[in-house]
Amino acid sequence: MTTSTALLTDRYELTMLAAALRDGTAARPSVFELFSRRLSGGRRFGVVAGTGRLLSLLRDFRFGEDELRFLRDENIVDAASLTYLENYRFTGSIRGYREGELYFPGSPILTVEGSFADAVVLETLALSILNHDSAVATAASRMSIAAGERPLAEMGSRRAAERSAVAAARAAYIAGFGATSNLEAGRTWGIPTMGTAAHSWTLLHESEEEAFRAQIGSLGTATTLLVDTYDIRTGVETAIRVGGTSLGGVRIDSGDLPLVAAEVRAQLDELGATGTRITVTSDLDEYAIAALAASPVDAYGVGTSVVTGSGYPTASMVYKLVARQDASGAWIGVAKASADKASHGGRKAAFRTLVDGVAHVETVVVSNGFAALDTPSEHPDGRPLQVTFVDNGDIDATYEGVEGTAAARAHHLRVREELPVRALALSKSDPAIPTEFVDSI
């Protein structure tokens, strides 16, 4: 049994639809665009995430009996609108940046083409997914860069709403994290899962030693023991005495981490446990991870910071009408002109120019017509950034599910190598590369 996603929608989308059906503009061919005017927090790049989830939820964007009854009982739309919605299926086309792709201010991340009625009702669904997932992915990518070759695990489920936690785990995995603590994310998206024990496990037992012996008896000596419930130095000594010098790892969740990590490493080596790994998990963000770069840490677990976008829980994306046909059938570009919220009208194609393999500029070609701007021959020196997700209502399943998630992760790790060195810094600055808008010839 499927659950409709049609009411994951703001009311004004349906009131606009009702008015458009009444005045005859509902069928007018239109182009909507999802983009961000700026990068949150002075970051130097953004990461697109959520597209695969959007496509799957689009399949269930149907107004069934329950949804129609609610709209009728609450007098939200008129009878003609209810009749239209009863048969609603998205029949338009969606193009955009691949999931895992980098984006910059003005990048045409998603382009939705169809009738006004077809496209206007998707605004909230598209924005709620991509704003959340892209915010998490952008923060996660910065953390992954700061961590270097050291593995990262996402463990922030307890700091997010239950479904948001699953989405956040997926976004973090796309952007470079290697595992999650969330089992639903593992089942749904094929992400490796991890986890051993919390402080409550140690507190349950009469002694730390008893807790460690029980954990090793259940999970084996490859497990990781949490050594900071009481005294860290005593905890490390007990862990190696119980688990032996082949113990898999110890976890530290408190204290001055650079100092504590160095002391624990020295103690482990003195005890002969030179191969026992150290994982740290105490309120980490990209800055804390970067500060630990020179410390003898083997892995990181990140919770609150990653699932909340490390202080910026939205990617500030918007969904705007950028082109439509006029009454005569001619295509025209349209754009909002408000101060600080101006946008570029017209249908767009985007390319990234590389110089010696390094991203140099993002070129967005703008057309008020319907020309096929997305062919590589238009910009032979630029990498085309857009692909087709939905073609006349037909959703490309390649970008969905476990396979789509794995492909998005691979794509992100590949294109991240194109970033110039200045993009890897964590300090606030201008975008790593400029976005140039040019008119098509």
N, C-alpha and C positions, 0 to 999 in steps of 0.2 A: 504494500500500500504506500503510495507516494503522498507527501504533504505539500500542499500548494505553497508557493512562495509569493503569490500575487499580492498579498496584503503587507508584505515587507516594503511598504510604499507610503510615501507622504500623501495626504489627502489632496493637496493641490494638483497633483498629477492627474487625478481622476476628474477634478472639477474643470481643469483645462481641457481634458478629453471631451467632457460633456459639452462644453461650450463650442469646441471645434466641430463636433458632430452637428451641433445646432446651426452654426454659421457656414458650414460647408468646407472648412479648411482641414478637417481631420485627415483627408486623403492626400493632402498636398505633400509631394515628395520633399523630404527634409534630410539634413545632415546634422547630427549632434556630435560633439567632440568632448571627450574627457581629458582634462589636462590640469597642470598645476602652474599657477602664475609665479610661484617662488618655491625654493627648497626650505623646508622647515628647519629652524634652528641654525641658520647660516651654514648648513651642510654643503658639501661640494659636489654631491651627486645623490640621486635617488635610485631606488630599486623597485621595479614593477613587480607586484605580487598580487595574487588573487584572481587572475584571469581564468584559470582552470576551474576554480570554485564558482565563478560567475557563470561560466558556460553550463555547468551541471545544474545550477539553480535556475537558469533560464529554461531548461527543459521542463521544470515543474511550475513555470509561471503561467498558471491556468486558473481561471475563475470558476470554481466548482459551486455546488449548491450552497455550501456553508458560506463561502465568500460572498456570493450574490445575495444571499439572505441578509447577511450583515449590512451590505451596502444599501439594500432596499429598506430594511428596518430602521436604519439610522438616517435615511433620506439623504444619502451622500450624493447620489447621481439619479438622473431621471430614468424612465422606462426605456427610452431609446439607447441610453448608454449601457444599461443592464443587458439588453439584447446584444449589443456589440461585444461586451465583455464576455458574455457566455460563450462566444465562439473565438475569443482572442487566442491567436498563436502568433508569435513573432515571425514574420515572413521577410524581414529585411536582411541586411548584411552588416557584419561587424568586422572591422579590421583594426589592427593595432600592434603595439610593441609586444614582442614575445615576453612571456613571463620570465623573470630573471634578468631582463634587459635593464640597462641603466637609462635614466631619464634626467632631463634638465628643465628649467623653466620654459614653458611654452611647448614642450614636446607633445605631439598629438598621440597620447598614450592609447586612446581608444576612439574609434570613429564608428558611429552607429548611423546607418543609412536605411531609410524606409519612409513610410508615410509618417506624418506628424503623430498620428495616433499610435502607430507601431512603436515609435522610438521614445516618445515623451514619458511613457509609463515606466521606463526602465531606469530613470535617473537615480532614484534612491537606492535601488538594489545594486546598481553598478558602483555608486559612490561609497555606500556603506562597506562594501567588500574591499574595493581597491584602496580606499583611504586607510582602513585598518591594516590590511595585509602589507601594503607598501610601506607604511610607517614602521611596522615591525621588521620587515625585510631590510629597510635602509639602516636601522639601528643594528640589526644582526650582522650586516655586511661590514659595518665599521668595527664591530667587535671581532669578527673573523679576521679582518686585516690586522687588528692589534694583536691578536693571538698568534699570528704567524702559522707555524706548522703544528702548534699545540691544539689538540682537539677541544671542541666546545660542546657542551650538552645544554639543551634548553630544559628548564625545570621550573617554569613560572605558572603552572596551571592554577595554583592556589591564590594567585594574584590577578586572576582574570575571570570573567564570566565563563560558565562551563563550555559553551560553544566557541566563544572567542579564544579560549585556551587551545582548542584543537586547531583553529585557524592560525593562531600565532605560532604553534609548533611547526606547522607546515611552512609558513613564511620564513621562519628562522632557518629551517632545513634548506630551503631554496637558496638562502643567502650565505650558506657556509657552515652552519652548525651541523654536527655529525650525528646527533642523537637527541631524543626527547624522553622525558619522564612520563609523558601522557600516553596511556595505552590506546585510547581511541584514535589518536593521531597515528600511532603505529599500525592499527588495524585498517584505518581508512586510507592512509596515504603511503603506507609501506616504509615509514621512517623507523630506523633502529631505535629500540627503547632501552633504557637503562634505569638503575635504581637499586639500592640495597637496604639501608636502614636509617631511621631518624633518631634523634636524641631520646625519644620516648622508648625506643627498644632498649637502650642502655638503662634508662630509669626504671624500666619494668623489672629488671633483675636485681638480685641482692648485691651484685658487684659488677664492675666493668668487665672484669675477667670472665665472669659467668656469661655475660651478654656476648662477649667476643667468641667464646667457645661455642655458644649456641648458634651464632651466625655462621661461623666456619663449618660447624657440623651440618648446617643446612645448605650452604652455598659453596663450600670448599675454600681452599686457601687462595684462590684467585680473586676472592672478593675484596672489597674496600671497606675498611673499618673506620668509623667516625671516632676520632680520638680526642675531641675537645669538650666532651660533656662535663668533665671535672678538670683535672690538671693535664695539660697537653703532654708534658714530658713523661708523666706517669702513664698516660694513655698510650703513647708510642712504645714505651718499654713493655707494657702489658700486651700490646698488639703483636709485637715480634716474639715475645715469649710464648704466646698462645699459637700464633700462626706460623712461626718460624721465619727464617730469613728469605723464604720464597713467597711471603705474603704479597698478594697482588698490589694493594695500595692502602693508603690512609687518606682520610678526608679531613680538612680543616675548615671550620665554618665560623671562626671568630678570631679576634685579635688583630694586631698590626701585621697584616699578611706578609709583606716582604721580609720582615724580621722573623716572624714565626716560621715561615717556609724555610728560611736559611737554617734556623736552629733545628727544625725537624729533619731536614736533609742531612745535616751533620750528625745528628743522633742516629738516624737510620744507617748511615754509612759506618758509624762506630760499632753498631750492633751487627754489622755484616749483611744488612738488608739493602745492598747497593742497587738491587733491581726493583725494590718496592717504590711504586709511583706515588706522587703527591697530587691530590686534587684539592682545589680551593673553591669555596662556594659562598662566600660571605658578601652579599649585596654588591655584586660586581656590575660594572658597566664598562664601556670601552676605555674610559680613562683609567680605571682601576686595573684593567687588564694590561693596558700599555705600561702602567707603573710597575707591573710584575714581570716585564719582559726579561729583565736581567736576573730574576729570582729563579731558584731551582724548583719550579712548578712544572708539572707534567700535563695537567688538564684543568679545565675550568668548567664550573657549572653556573649558569646564569638564570636568574628567576625574574624578579620584578622588572628590572630594567629592560629586558628584551621584549617582554609581552606588552609593555606600555610605550614602546618606541623610544626608550631612554629619554623620557621627558617630553617627547613630542608624539602623542598618541594618534595623531592624524597626519596624513600627507598633504592636507589642504587642497585636494583636487576638487575641481568643479566640472559640471556637465552643462554645456552651453550649445544652443542652436547656432551654427556657423554658416549654413547655406540652406536655401530653399528655392523652390520654383515660385515665380510670381504668377499673377493671374493669367498671363499670356503663355505660361509654360517655359519662360526663360529662367535660367539659373542665376541667382544673385547671392553674393556673400553678405552675411549679416553679422553684426558684432555689437556687444555692449560697449558704451563709451564712457561709463562712469569713472570718476577720478579714482585711481589706484586699482580699478577693477576692469580696465579695458582689456579687450581680447582681439584676436586676429580672425576676421571672418574668412570664409572660403574653405573649400576642401583642400586637404594637405597631404603631401607625401614627404617622408623624412629620411634623411641619409646622414651617416656619420663618416666624416672624412678622417682617414688615418694617415699619419706621416711616420714612416718606418715602424709601422705597427702600433703607434700610439695615437689615441684619439686627439683630434686637433680642433674640430668644429662640428657642430650639429647644424645641418642645413635643412630648413623646412620650406618646401616649395608650395606656394599658395596658388590656388586656382578658384575663380568664381564659377567656372564651368564644371564639367564632369569629365574632364580629360583624364586619361589613364596615366597618372603621374608617378606610379609606383614601379615603373620599369627601370632596371639598373642602367640601361643605356642613357637615361636622362642625366645621370650623374656617375660616370664611369669611375671616378675616384672615390665615391662614397659607398659605404655599406648600407644597403636598404634595411630599414628598421621595422617595417610593417609586414605583417602576414595576415591571411584571411582566417578568421575564426568561425564565422557564420556566413554562408553564401545562400541568399534567398531563402532563409529559414533553416537551412541544413547545417547543423552544428558539426564541426570537425572534432571528432572524439580523440584525436591525437593529443590534444592539449589537456585532456581530463584525466582524473584518476591517478593511480600509482605511477603509470608510465609517464603521464604528463608532468607530474611532480618531479620525477627523476630527470626528465628532459629539461625542465626549468632550472633545476639545480646545476646541471652540467652547463647549460647556456650561461648562467650567471657567472660561474667560476671561470668560464672561457672569456667572456667579454670584460670581466673585471681586470683581466691582464692588459686590456687596452688603455686603462686609465693612466694619465700622466702622473708622475711622482707627486706633484703638489696635491693631487686628489686624495692621497693616502693620509694626509695630516688630519688630526682630529679637531684642530682649532677652527673657529668660525671664519668664513671667508666667502668670496664670490664663488659661483659655480666653477668647477674644474675646467670646463670648456664653454665657449660662448654658443648661443643659439642664434643663427642668422635666418631671417625670413626673406625669401626672394619670391618675386612674382614669376609665374610660368610664362614662357614665351608663346 
